[in-house]
Amino acid sequence: MITFPNESQEYRAAREKLLQKEIELRRAMEDVAVARRALPKGGLVPQDYVFDGLGPNGKPARIKLSELFAPGKDSLIVYSMMFPRHPQEKRDVATGGETAKLTRKDQPCPSCTALLDQFDGAVGHLEAAGFNFAVVGKTALDNMIALGRDRGWVNMRLLSSVSNSFKRDYHAEAEDGAQLPLLSVFCRDADGIRHFWSSELGFAPSEPGQDPRAIGTCEILWNLMDFTPEGRPDWHEQLQYGEACCH
């Protein structure tokens, strides 16, 4: 048992009790990870979707899903972002940078954007560890690239699915065309490319007072808030704060 300066016996007793819950949570997280890895083979991807992206020379190119797998790296993580934002989104739009030139309905979701701000720094490490990562939006490639410049993203591969049905087929687009956030993983084997896992928790009803936590274990911002005495506030990410247009 450890202690910190000037803490009371009451604090230490409560902290030790909480520690047991944290150990239980860690055990549950490990159990879920083991069960996820043990999933049977998912469905083969119905087509080699073609996206708009940037080629090796930095110029616009048509890029197949299969080409998102680097040699020797057989897992691909895809974040389907809400770009354009959901039709019911009421938060402020970007007021600076190239993204500000887009109409309200064509601008990106602030929450997806904030999440990707956090992901961008991790992608270089992720790829070095042997994985592939890409971000897909259903907006013109120029808009994706412009958002990346505005936010200072330098590591993530940005793709447009305007010309294919990828987002609709993999439940990142509602029947009315509204864009939905989804994290998906695809794997490559001898038979082709298969769907492995998606963040279906986002479609499951949450209990009263709970956060949906669809990909809660990798949302750095909200997890940091959970460590504080205030917890998660009644607050939402924005595309800018104060005078800053982006960060």
N, C-alpha and C positions, 0 to 999 in steps of 0.2 A: 504494500500500500504506500502511495506517495501522499504528501501533503504540500500545501502552498502557504506562504507567509500569512499569519494572523487569521487563518480560517477557523471557524467554529466547529465544534463537534457535530452540531446539527447539520452544517454544510457538508462535512465529510461523510456523514452517514447517508445523506440524501444523494451525494455524488457517487458513493459506492453502489447504491441501489440503481442509480441511472446507468452506471457502468455495466451492470449485469444486463440491462436492456440493450445497451449498445453492443455487447457481445452476442446477444441473441439476434440482433439485427444483422451483424456481420455474418453470423452463421446462416441466417436466412438468405442473405445476398449471395453467399457462396453456393448454397443449395440451388438457388434459382439459376446461377451461372452454369452449374453442372448440368441441370436439367435442360437448359437452353442448348448447350453444346451436344446433348444427347438426342436432340430432335431428329426424327426420321428425315430422310431426304425430302426437301421441298419440291414444289412443282418446277418443271423446266420453264424457262422464260419463253413465251410464245413466239417472239421474234427478236432479231438483233436490232433493237431500237437504234435509230440514227438521230443524234442530237446536233445542235449547232454549238460549237465551242471554238477554242483557239488551238491551232495546230502547233507543232514543235517550233515553227518559225514565228509564232506569235500572231499569225494572221487567221481570220475566220476560216473554219474548216468544218466539214461534216464528219462527225465522230461516232462510230458505232459503240454500242454498249460493250461489246467484246474487246474493244480497243482501250477501255478504261482499266483493264487488268494489265498491270506491268508484268514482264517476265518473272516467273517465280513467285508471284504474289496472287494467290487464288481467292482472296476475300475482298469484296468491294462494299464499302459503306457509303450509302447515298442519303443525303438529307434533302428532302423535297420541301422547299420553302414556299411560303405564301407570297408570291410575287407574280401577279398583282395581289394586293392585300384583300382580305375578305370584304365582301360588299357591305357588311355591317360594321366594319372597323371605323371608330370615331376618333381615334387618337390623331394628334397633329401630324401633318406631313413634313417632309424635309423642306427646310427653307434655305438651304445652301447647297452648293455642289451641283453636279450634273443631274442628280436625282430630283432636285427641286423643279426641274423643267417638266417633269411628268405631271399629268393631271392627278388629282386625289385618288381616283379609282385605280390608276395604273401604278401607284407607288407601292413599295414593299411593306410587309408587315413589320412593325417595330420589334415585336418579340422575336420573330425569326432572325431579324437583323442583329439583335443583341446577342442571341445565341451563337450566331456565326462569327460575331466579333470574338467570342471566347474560343470557338473551334479553330479559328485560323492559326493561332499560335501553336495549337497542338498537332496540326496536320503534318508538319515536318517530322516531328517525333514519331507520329503514327506510321508514316510511310517508311521511315528508317527501321521501324520494328517489323515491317513486312506486310503492310496493309495498303489498300487503295482507298481513296476518298474523293467524293465529288458532290457538288451542290447542283440541284436542278430547280429551275424556275420556269413557269410558263409565261415568259415574257421574252421580248426580243433579246438576242445575245448582247446587242449594244447596251441595253438597259442593265443586264447582269454585270457587264464589264464596268459600266459607269458607276454602279453601286459599289463594286469592289474598289475602284479608285477612290471614291468618296470616303469609304470606311478604312482604307489603308490595308486591305487584305492582300497578302502577297503569296500565300501558300495554297489556297484552295482552288481546285479546278471548278470553274463555273460553266454551267451548261444550260442551254435553252431547249425546252421540250415543245415549243410552239408547233413544230411540224410532226409530232408523233403523239401516240396515245399512252405513253408510259405512265404519266401521273394518273390518268383515269383508270388504267388497268390495275395499278397498284395502290388504289384507294387514297391517293393524295389529291383527288379532285372529286367534289360532290357532283351529283347528277345535274344540278343547276349550273355547273361550271365553276362554282366557288372553289378556291384553292384551299387545301388543308395541309397542315404540317405533319410530316411523317419521316421517321428514321427507318431505313431499310438496309438489310444486308443481303448480298448475293454472293454465291460461291461458284467456283468453276471446277468441274470435274471432267472425267473422261466422256461423259454424255453431253456436256454443254454447260450452260450457265443456269443455275437454279436459284430460286428465291429461298433464303434461309430463315429470315426473321424480320418482322416489322414491329413497330411500337404500337401494337393493337390496344395497349392499355388506355390509349387516348380515346378509344371508342367505347370503353367500358364505363358505366356510370360510377361516379365517385360518391362516397358516403357524405352525408351532410357535414359541411365545414371543412372538408378535405380538399386539397389541391389535386387536380387530376394526375400530376406527376407521370405523364406519359413516358418521358425519358428522364425521369427525376434524378437518376444516379449520375448523369453527366451534365446537369445544369449547374454550372459552377456558381453563378450569381445567386440563385435561390438557395442552394445548399449552404453557402456562406452565411446567408441570413438566418438559416435554421440554427446556427451555432450561437446566435445572440439572444439576450433576454427578451427582445421585442419580437423575435421570430419574423415570419414573412409578413410584411405590411400590406395594407390594402392599396396596392400600387402597381403600376404597369410600366414596362420599358417604353422608352420614347426614342424617336430617331435623333433627337437632340435635346440637350438640357441647357437652359439659359441661353447664352449667346453662341454656344458651340453648335455647329451644324451637324456634327456626326458624333464624336466621342465626348 
